[in-house]
Amino acid sequence: MKVSRRLMILNRHGMYARPSGSFAKICLNMGPNTTVTVRKDEQESDGKSIMGLLSLQVDQGQTMTVTAEGPEADQVVRALHELVNKGFHQEDDCLVPPGQELDSPAEGCS
């Protein structure tokens, strides 16, 4: 099975080290027969590679396409979607609510 989904990064600092680590951890916890590829523009990375994810330089408001292939593809894409939509569980980071302009700070952000 192959599943793809576009994800928008909502947290203020984008995909820096901590979020990349959380993202990779989900991918690493999937079975060995499930692969995850992350694409931004013309760049592509293995979802299990923190350094690869960092090299994509995905900032707040930008989108990336996550493609999983294998028996757990649907499960991993759903888990990654939830992680991204919850701001990577980073309480110290501000999220841009859907529909808010990125030119103005999100509520509670300076």
DOMAR-918987 format. One line per field, with one value per atom (N, C-alpha, C, O): residue number from 0; residue in one letter; atom name; x, y, z. Coordinates in steps of 0.001 Angstrom, whole numbers, plus 500000, padded with zeros to 6 digits. Example, Ala and Ser with C-alpha at 12.3 -4.5 7.8 and 13.67 -1.06 7.14 Angstrom:
REM residues 2
num = [0, 0, 0, 0, 1, 1, 1, 1]
residu = [A, A, A, A, S, S, S, S]
atome = [N, CA, C, O, N, CA, C, O]
x = [513190, 512300, 513200, 514236, 512850, 513670, 512900, 513409]
y = [494310, 495500, 496700, 496681, 497750, 498940, 500030, 501138]
z = [507800, 507800, 507800, 508465, 507080, 507140, 507870, 508039]
This chain:
REM residues 110
num = [0, 0, 0, 0, 1, 1, 1, 1, 2, 2, 2, 2, 3, 3, 3, 3, 4, 4, 4, 4, 5, 5, 5, 5, 6, 6, 6, 6, 7, 7, 7, 7, 8, 8, 8, 8, 9, 9, 9, 9, 10, 10, 10, 10, 11, 11, 11, 11, 12, 12, 12, 12, 13, 13, 13, 13, 14, 14, 14, 14, 15, 15, 15, 15, 16, 16, 16, 16, 17, 17, 17, 17, 18, 18, 18, 18, 19, 19, 19, 19, 20, 20, 20, 20, 21, 21, 21, 21, 22, 22, 22, 22, 23, 23, 23, 23, 24, 24, 24, 24, 25, 25, 25, 25, 26, 26, 26, 26, 27, 27, 27, 27, 28, 28, 28, 28, 29, 29, 29, 29, 30, 30, 30, 30, 31, 31, 31, 31, 32, 32, 32, 32, 33, 33, 33, 33, 34, 34, 34, 34, 35, 35, 35, 35, 36, 36, 36, 36, 37, 37, 37, 37, 38, 38, 38, 38, 39, 39, 39, 39, 40, 40, 40, 40, 41, 41, 41, 41, 42, 42, 42, 42, 43, 43, 43, 43, 44, 44, 44, 44, 45, 45, 45, 45, 46, 46, 46, 46, 47, 47, 47, 47, 48, 48, 48, 48, 49, 49, 49, 49, 50, 50, 50, 50, 51, 51, 51, 51, 52, 52, 52, 52, 53, 53, 53, 53, 54, 54, 54, 54, 55, 55, 55, 55, 56, 56, 56, 56, 57, 57, 57, 57, 58, 58, 58, 58, 59, 59, 59, 59, 60, 60, 60, 60, 61, 61, 61, 61, 62, 62, 62, 62, 63, 63, 63, 63, 64, 64, 64, 64, 65, 65, 65, 65, 66, 66, 66, 66, 67, 67, 67, 67, 68, 68, 68, 68, 69, 69, 69, 69, 70, 70, 70, 70, 71, 71, 71, 71, 72, 72, 72, 72, 73, 73, 73, 73, 74, 74, 74, 74, 75, 75, 75, 75, 76, 76, 76, 76, 77, 77, 77, 77, 78, 78, 78, 78, 79, 79, 79, 79, 80, 80, 80, 80, 81, 81, 81, 81, 82, 82, 82, 82, 83, 83, 83, 83, 84, 84, 84, 84, 85, 85, 85, 85, 86, 86, 86, 86, 87, 87, 87, 87, 88, 88, 88, 88, 89, 89, 89, 89, 90, 90, 90, 90, 91, 91, 91, 91, 92, 92, 92, 92, 93, 93, 93, 93, 94, 94, 94, 94, 95, 95, 95, 95, 96, 96, 96, 96, 97, 97, 97, 97, 98, 98, 98, 98, 99, 99, 99, 99, 100, 100, 100, 100, 101, 101, 101, 101, 102, 102, 102, 102, 103, 103, 103, 103, 104, 104, 104, 104, 105, 105, 105, 105, 106, 106, 106, 106, 107, 107, 107, 107, 108, 108, 108, 108, 109, 109, 109, 109]
residu = [M, M, M, M, K, K, K, K, V, V, V, V, S, S, S, S, R, R, R, R, R, R, R, R, L, L, L, L, M, M, M, M, I, I, I, I, L, L, L, L, N, N, N, N, R, R, R, R, H, H, H, H, G, G, G, G, M, M, M, M, Y, Y, Y, Y, A, A, A, A, R, R, R, R, P, P, P, P, S, S, S, S, G, G, G, G, S, S, S, S, F, F, F, F, A, A, A, A, K, K, K, K, I, I, I, I, C, C, C, C, L, L, L, L, N, N, N, N, M, M, M, M, G, G, G, G, P, P, P, P, N, N, N, N, T, T, T, T, T, T, T, T, V, V, V, V, T, T, T, T, V, V, V, V, R, R, R, R, K, K, K, K, D, D, D, D, E, E, E, E, Q, Q, Q, Q, E, E, E, E, S, S, S, S, D, D, D, D, G, G, G, G, K, K, K, K, S, S, S, S, I, I, I, I, M, M, M, M, G, G, G, G, L, L, L, L, L, L, L, L, S, S, S, S, L, L, L, L, Q, Q, Q, Q, V, V, V, V, D, D, D, D, Q, Q, Q, Q, G, G, G, G, Q, Q, Q, Q, T, T, T, T, M, M, M, M, T, T, T, T, V, V, V, V, T, T, T, T, A, A, A, A, E, E, E, E, G, G, G, G, P, P, P, P, E, E, E, E, A, A, A, A, D, D, D, D, Q, Q, Q, Q, V, V, V, V, V, V, V, V, R, R, R, R, A, A, A, A, L, L, L, L, H, H, H, H, E, E, E, E, L, L, L, L, V, V, V, V, N, N, N, N, K, K, K, K, G, G, G, G, F, F, F, F, H, H, H, H, Q, Q, Q, Q, E, E, E, E, D, D, D, D, D, D, D, D, C, C, C, C, L, L, L, L, V, V, V, V, P, P, P, P, P, P, P, P, G, G, G, G, Q, Q, Q, Q, E, E, E, E, L, L, L, L, D, D, D, D, S, S, S, S, P, P, P, P, A, A, A, A, E, E, E, E, G, G, G, G, C, C, C, C, S, S, S, S]
atome = [N, CA, C, O, N, CA, C, O, N, CA, C, O, N, CA, C, O, N, CA, C, O, N, CA, C, O, N, CA, C, O, N, CA, C, O, N, CA, C, O, N, CA, C, O, N, CA, C, O, N, CA, C, O, N, CA, C, O, N, CA, C, O, N, CA, C, O, N, CA, C, O, N, CA, C, O, N, CA, C, O, N, CA, C, O, N, CA, C, O, N, CA, C, O, N, CA, C, O, N, CA, C, O, N, CA, C, O, N, CA, C, O, N, CA, C, O, N, CA, C, O, N, CA, C, O, N, CA, C, O, N, CA, C, O, N, CA, C, O, N, CA, C, O, N, CA, C, O, N, CA, C, O, N, CA, C, O, N, CA, C, O, N, CA, C, O, N, CA, C, O, N, CA, C, O, N, CA, C, O, N, CA, C, O, N, CA, C, O, N, CA, C, O, N, CA, C, O, N, CA, C, O, N, CA, C, O, N, CA, C, O, N, CA, C, O, N, CA, C, O, N, CA, C, O, N, CA, C, O, N, CA, C, O, N, CA, C, O, N, CA, C, O, N, CA, C, O, N, CA, C, O, N, CA, C, O, N, CA, C, O, N, CA, C, O, N, CA, C, O, N, CA, C, O, N, CA, C, O, N, CA, C, O, N, CA, C, O, N, CA, C, O, N, CA, C, O, N, CA, C, O, N, CA, C, O, N, CA, C, O, N, CA, C, O, N, CA, C, O, N, CA, C, O, N, CA, C, O, N, CA, C, O, N, CA, C, O, N, CA, C, O, N, CA, C, O, N, CA, C, O, N, CA, C, O, N, CA, C, O, N, CA, C, O, N, CA, C, O, N, CA, C, O, N, CA, C, O, N, CA, C, O, N, CA, C, O, N, CA, C, O, N, CA, C, O, N, CA, C, O, N, CA, C, O, N, CA, C, O, N, CA, C, O, N, CA, C, O, N, CA, C, O, N, CA, C, O, N, CA, C, O, N, CA, C, O, N, CA, C, O, N, CA, C, O, N, CA, C, O, N, CA, C, O, N, CA, C, O, N, CA, C, O, N, CA, C, O, N, CA, C, O, N, CA, C, O, N, CA, C, O, N, CA, C, O, N, CA, C, O, N, CA, C, O]
x = [500832, 500000, 500887, 501927, 500466, 501194, 500233, 499146, 500649, 499818, 500653, 501782, 500095, 500778, 499867, 498644, 500488, 499722, 500609, 501773, 500037, 500751, 500508, 499373, 501570, 501480, 502052, 503122, 501344, 501852, 502435, 501814, 503620, 504276, 503681, 503717, 503134, 502440, 503291, 503101, 504214, 504955, 505969, 506527, 506188, 506972, 508377, 508854, 509036, 510430, 510601, 511730, 509511, 509600, 510173, 510079, 510775, 511336, 512782, 513709, 512969, 514311, 514612, 513885, 515660, 516141, 515102, 514898, 514446, 513489, 512325, 512029, 511655, 510566, 511050, 510363, 512221, 512753, 512990, 512743, 513466, 513675, 512369, 512293, 511342, 510023, 509448, 508865, 509614, 509132, 509848, 509209, 511186, 511976, 511649, 511631, 511391, 511080, 509826, 509781, 508809, 507588, 507912, 507453, 508705, 509076, 509899, 509715, 510805, 511650, 510854, 511239, 509749, 508936, 508038, 507418, 507967, 507188, 508015, 509233, 507354, 508046, 509079, 509041, 509994, 511071, 510584, 511324, 509358, 508828, 508046, 507441, 508058, 507380, 508421, 509226, 508409, 509345, 508581, 507412, 509266, 508675, 509633, 510814, 509101, 509872, 509206, 507983, 510028, 509522, 510102, 511303, 509229, 509648, 509211, 508064, 510146, 509836, 510488, 511704, 509668, 510143, 510850, 510252, 512087, 512832, 513694, 514370, 513685, 514509, 513705, 512490, 514393, 513738, 514602, 515830, 513954, 514669, 513957, 512748, 514721, 514172, 513571, 514233, 512350, 511691, 512353, 512090, 513209, 513907, 515201, 515860, 515576, 516851, 516656, 516117, 517090, 516984, 517765, 517263, 518972, 519790, 519147, 519186, 518565, 517876, 516688, 516460, 515930, 514781, 515222, 514594, 516294, 516817, 517270, 517118, 517824, 518335, 517215, 517471, 515982, 514848, 514503, 513894, 514885, 514651, 513188, 512882, 512308, 510878, 510525, 510598, 510143, 509812, 508308, 507521, 507928, 506523, 505762, 506209, 504612, 503769, 504108, 503350, 505229, 505599, 505021, 504732, 504864, 504326, 505388, 506343, 505181, 506023, 505083, 503990, 505501, 504701, 505326, 506505, 504537, 504978, 504371, 503158, 505219, 504763, 505275, 506478, 504359, 504722, 504296, 503253, 505131, 504836, 505110, 506163, 504144, 504303, 503051, 502048, 503102, 501916, 501397, 500217, 502253, 501835, 501777, 501832, 501667, 501703, 500615, 500895, 499392, 498289, 498488, 498264, 498897, 499105, 500193, 500011, 501307, 502412, 502050, 502407, 501359, 500974, 499980, 500065, 499051, 498105, 498832, 498522, 499794, 500556, 501386, 501476, 501993, 502792, 501903, 502280, 500733, 499778, 499381, 499352, 499080, 498709, 499868, 499663, 501067, 502252, 502445, 502643, 502388, 502588, 501476, 501748, 500228, 499095, 499078, 498450, 499757, 499846, 501146, 501544, 501799, 503015, 504161, 505005, 504207, 505263, 505286, 506306, 504150, 504016, 505022, 505466, 505378, 506307, 505500, 505022, 505344, 504536, 505146, 504428, 506465, 507129, 507140, 507792, 506443, 506414, 505005, 504029, 504894, 503588, 503132, 503934, 501844, 501265, 500493, 499941, 500454, 499627, 498314, 498283, 497229, 495946, 495566, 495909, 494866, 494433, 493647, 492777, 493953, 493265, 493900, 493529, 494856, 495508, 496643, 497344, 496816, 497897, 499232, 499350, 500230, 501548, 502308, 503309, 501850, 502529, 502289, 503064, 501222, 500951, 501280, 501153, 501705, 502049, 500820, 499718, 501025, 499939, 499582, 500404, 498380, 497929, 498892, 499232, 499332, 500247, 501702, 502576, 501989, 503367, 503775, 502944, 505037, 505500, 506359, 506841]
y = [498831, 500000, 501247, 501280, 502266, 503527, 504661, 504754, 505542, 506655, 507922, 507930, 509005, 510306, 511365, 511297, 512348, 513455, 514684, 514597, 515831, 517105, 517619, 517635, 518034, 518547, 519952, 520210, 520867, 522228, 522359, 521963, 522913, 523128, 524370, 525456, 524209, 525295, 525973, 527156, 525243, 525838, 526878, 526767, 527870, 529054, 528737, 529391, 527774, 527513, 526448, 526114, 525914, 524935, 523608, 523238, 522896, 521563, 521697, 521416, 522127, 522184, 520834, 519869, 520746, 519446, 518645, 517465, 519258, 518500, 517949, 516757, 518789, 518241, 517173, 516176, 517376, 516374, 515051, 513983, 515123, 513920, 513202, 511975, 513972, 513371, 512722, 511640, 513388, 512881, 511571, 510574, 511583, 510393, 509233, 508076, 509542, 508485, 507719, 506493, 508442, 507772, 506852, 505711, 507367, 506560, 505341, 504262, 505507, 504393, 503325, 502156, 503714, 502754, 501907, 500953, 502245, 501428, 500191, 500171, 499198, 497968, 498188, 499197, 497247, 497383, 497374, 497765, 496935, 496871, 498123, 498164, 499145, 500404, 501498, 501733, 502170, 503265, 504585, 504638, 505645, 506975, 507924, 508006, 508635, 509625, 510974, 511090, 512005, 513360, 514225, 514198, 514989, 515812, 517255, 517531, 518167, 519600, 520155, 520071, 520720, 521215, 520069, 519015, 520259, 519218, 518358, 517448, 518628, 517873, 516735, 516836, 515658, 514478, 513903, 513960, 513350, 512761, 511507, 511353, 510627, 509473, 510006, 510754, 509642, 510120, 509661, 510220, 508649, 508137, 508886, 508615, 509825, 510530, 511951, 512810, 512192, 513534, 514533, 515617, 514181, 515093, 515349, 516469, 514324, 514489, 515422, 516269, 515261, 516137, 517581, 518507, 517775, 519122, 519766, 520972, 518955, 519491, 520005, 520785, 519582, 520067, 521518, 522214, 521971, 523348, 523767, 524737, 523021, 523312, 524315, 524000, 525525, 526596, 526674, 526018, 527477, 527697, 528150, 529032, 527532, 527884, 527147, 527216, 526445, 525687, 524276, 523772, 523661, 522303, 521318, 521662, 520101, 518985, 517834, 517756, 516954, 515789, 514559, 514271, 513846, 512625, 511452, 511392, 510529, 509327, 508110, 507958, 507254, 506012, 504848, 504873, 503836, 502646, 501419, 501301, 500503, 499283, 498973, 499677, 497921, 497472, 498460, 498419, 499341, 500302, 501726, 502687, 501869, 503186, 504114, 505260, 503639, 504488, 504915, 506076, 504002, 504275, 505320, 506239, 505205, 506151, 507531, 508530, 507618, 508925, 509605, 510814, 508853, 509432, 509933, 511009, 509157, 509555, 510807, 511686, 510892, 512071, 513301, 514403, 513118, 514218, 514769, 515983, 513893, 514325, 515053, 516090, 514525, 515151, 516572, 517506, 516733, 518038, 519000, 520155, 518541, 519406, 519812, 520807, 519059, 519416, 520163, 520288, 520654, 521444, 520649, 521201, 519363, 518472, 518394, 518042, 518725, 518682, 519614, 519346, 520703, 521682, 522808, 523698, 522778, 523773, 525166, 526159, 525254, 526554, 527179, 528202, 526593, 527097, 527572, 527018, 528574, 529116, 528509, 528279, 528252, 527680, 528739, 529663, 528610, 529474, 528745, 527707, 529274, 528609, 528603, 529541, 527571, 527538, 528798, 529226, 529380, 530575, 531877, 532935, 531837, 533073, 533412, 532524, 534681, 535134, 534910, 535144, 534460, 534235, 535537, 535560, 536634, 537908, 538497, 539337, 538067, 538571, 537469, 536285, 537857, 536828, 536049, 536592, 534782, 533962, 534443, 535070, 534157, 534585, 534120, 532939, 535049, 534709, 534727, 534513, 534974, 535023, 536478, 537342, 536724, 538093, 538135, 539203]
z = [500000, 500000, 500000, 500658, 499257, 499178, 499513, 498943, 500462, 500910, 500901, 501392, 500337, 500327, 500917, 500795, 501558, 502127, 502237, 502626, 501886, 502048, 503458, 503935, 504112, 505473, 505527, 504976, 506192, 506374, 507772, 508758, 507841, 509124, 509774, 509196, 510970, 511655, 512727, 513009, 513319, 514426, 513945, 512853, 514771, 514411, 513911, 512983, 514487, 514124, 513046, 512686, 512529, 511454, 511913, 513084, 510956, 511230, 511690, 510931, 512932, 513492, 514138, 513901, 514944, 515436, 516224, 515940, 517200, 518017, 517198, 517289, 516395, 515577, 514598, 514377, 514018, 513092, 513810, 513250, 515042, 515843, 516147, 516072, 516490, 516767, 515518, 515582, 514387, 513106, 512771, 512434, 512867, 512543, 513480, 513058, 514754, 515726, 515323, 515427, 514864, 514403, 513223, 513163, 512297, 511117, 511503, 510940, 512461, 512906, 513641, 513640, 514270, 515015, 514123, 514592, 512856, 511929, 511568, 511743, 511080, 510713, 509614, 508911, 509472, 508486, 507038, 506136, 506811, 505448, 505052, 503981, 505917, 505616, 505452, 506353, 504300, 504047, 504023, 503641, 504440, 504447, 503737, 504073, 502751, 502012, 502199, 502127, 502443, 502627, 501518, 501249, 500885, 499741, 499945, 500299, 499716, 499693, 498440, 498265, 497576, 496281, 495558, 495343, 495190, 494460, 495367, 494888, 496679, 497617, 498230, 498397, 498561, 499114, 500227, 500163, 501248, 502374, 502852, 502680, 503447, 504149, 505445, 506165, 505749, 506957, 508240, 509305, 508157, 509338, 509624, 510628, 508755, 508869, 509400, 508701, 510624, 511197, 510348, 510048, 509964, 509156, 507796, 507286, 507222, 505946, 506065, 505201, 507149, 507375, 507593, 507080, 508349, 508571, 507266, 507072, 506377, 505105, 504207, 503290, 504458, 503663, 503997, 503185, 505180, 505628, 505452, 504759, 506087, 505993, 507090, 508277, 506682, 507614, 507855, 507172, 508828, 509152, 507906, 507173, 507686, 506554, 505270, 504303, 505242, 504044, 504141, 505226, 502981, 502950, 502490, 501793, 502905, 502472, 502177, 502738, 501311, 500962, 501587, 501378, 502348, 503005, 502244, 502040, 501830, 501131, 501879, 502092, 502273, 502950, 502076, 501421, 502088, 501299, 502145, 502772, 502155, 502925, 503721, 503604, 504530, 505244, 506294, 506642, 506801, 507825, 507277, 508045, 505963, 505322, 505840, 506191, 505891, 506340, 507792, 508136, 508619, 510045, 510253, 511051, 509562, 509758, 509233, 509857, 508116, 507581, 508521, 508735, 509080, 510046, 511295, 511805, 511784, 512976, 512710, 513567, 511528, 511179, 510996, 511394, 510399, 510238, 511607, 511804, 512535, 513885, 514564, 515195, 514439, 515039, 514507, 515284, 513199, 512579, 512977, 513301, 512956, 513299, 514766, 515125, 515610, 517031, 517329, 518487, 516288, 516498, 517073, 517779, 516783, 517259, 518782, 519376, 519416, 520877, 521557, 522674, 520883, 521438, 522071, 521367, 523377, 524072, 524010, 524127, 523826, 523815, 522424, 522214, 521495, 520131, 519797, 520302, 518967, 518591, 517283, 516378, 517188, 515985, 515223, 515820, 513929, 513094, 512878, 512216, 513427, 513228, 511750, 511029, 511281, 509884, 509532, 510290, 508396, 507927, 508364, 507855, 509303, 509744, 508788, 508303, 508526, 507667, 508368, 509570, 507624, 508213, 508409, 509125, 507781, 507942, 509325, 509784, 509995, 511331, 512338, 512026, 513553, 514534, 514976, 515056, 515260, 515780, 517183, 517851, 517625, 518935, 520009, 520081, 520840, 521921, 521510, 522350, 520242, 519760, 519577, 519298, 519733, 519471, 518251, 517872]
